Amino acid sequence: MHYYRLFLPLFVLLMTGTVQAHTALMACYDEGNGFISCEGGFSDGASAEGVEFRIEQNGNAVMETKMDEYGEVYFKKPLGRYSVVLNAGEGHIVHIDGQDITE
C-alpha cells in the first residue's frame, strides 16, 4: 500500500497552520497627561481583545488586566522604571520598556 497517499494530505493540512501563523503586536503611547495607552493586535489583523496585559516593575507584576473590546488598555503612568507586557501565549509575548514609550 502507498502510505504517502494517506499521509500527504495530513502533512499538507498541518503545514497550512504554520503558513497562517500570526505575530502579536503592541504599540504604547504617552498621552502627556500622566496616562499611557497601549493597543494590541496580531499581524493577521485579529483583535487582541481579552489578551493578558500587565505592568512590571523590578520583575514583579504591579498591574494585571486584559485588553478591552478594542484591544486597548489605558493606565496611569507608574513612577520609576517599568515595562509593559502583552501575553497572548507561548511565542506571542511582547515586552516594551517604559523608557521607550514616548508622546
C-alpha positions in Angstrom: 0.0 0.0 0.0 1.2 3.5 -0.7 1.2 5.2 2.7 2.2 8.5 1.2 -1.3 8.9 -0.2 -2.6 8.7 3.3 0.0 10.9 5.0 0.5 13.5 2.2 -2.9 15.2 2.8 -2.3 15.2 6.5 1.1 16.8 6.0 -0.3 19.5 3.8 -3.0 20.2 6.3 -0.5 20.6 9.1 1.7 22.9 7.0 -1.2 25.3 6.3 -1.4 26.1 10.0 2.3 27.1 10.0 1.8 29.3 7.0 -1.1 31.1 8.6 0.8 31.8 11.9 0.5 35.3 13.2 2.6 37.6 15.3 1.5 39.6 18.4 1.9 43.3 18.1 1.6 46.2 20.6 2.2 49.9 20.5 2.1 52.2 23.5 1.9 56.0 23.7 2.5 58.5 26.5 -0.7 60.7 26.4 1.2 63.6 28.0 -1.3 63.8 30.8 0.2 61.2 33.2 -1.5 58.3 31.4 -0.3 55.7 28.9 -2.4 54.0 26.2 -1.5 50.7 24.6 -3.1 48.9 21.7 -2.5 45.3 20.7 -3.4 43.0 17.9 -2.0 40.4 15.6 -0.2 40.6 12.3 -3.1 38.8 10.6 -5.5 41.6 11.6 -7.1 39.8 14.6 -8.0 41.7 17.7 -6.2 41.4 21.0 -9.5 41.6 22.9 -9.2 39.7 26.1 -5.5 39.1 25.9 -3.5 39.3 29.1 -1.7 42.6 29.8 0.5 43.5 32.7 2.8 46.2 34.0 6.0 45.0 35.7 8.4 46.8 38.0 11.5 45.2 39.4 10.5 41.8 38.0 7.0 41.9 39.7 3.6 42.4 38.1 2.2 45.6 39.6 -1.0 45.6 37.5 -2.7 42.7 35.6 -5.7 43.1 33.3 -6.9 42.2 29.8 -7.2 44.2 26.6 -10.6 45.7 26.2 -13.1 45.0 23.4 -11.0 47.4 21.2 -7.7 45.6 22.0 -6.6 48.6 24.2 -5.5 49.4 27.7 -5.3 52.8 29.4 -3.5 53.3 32.7 -1.8 55.8 35.0 1.9 56.0 34.2 3.9 54.3 37.0 6.6 56.1 38.9 10.1 54.8 38.3 11.2 52.2 35.8 8.6 49.8 34.4 7.8 47.7 31.4 4.5 46.5 29.8 3.8 43.0 28.6 1.2 41.7 26.2 0.9 37.9 26.8 -1.0 36.1 24.1 0.6 32.7 24.9 3.9 31.0 24.2 5.7 32.6 21.2 3.2 35.6 21.3 4.6 37.8 24.1 5.5 41.4 23.5 7.6 43.4 26.1 8.0 47.2 25.9 10.3 49.1 28.3 8.6 52.2 29.7 11.6 54.3 28.6 10.6 53.5 25.0 7.1 54.9 25.4 7.0 58.5 24.3 4.5 61.2 23.4 
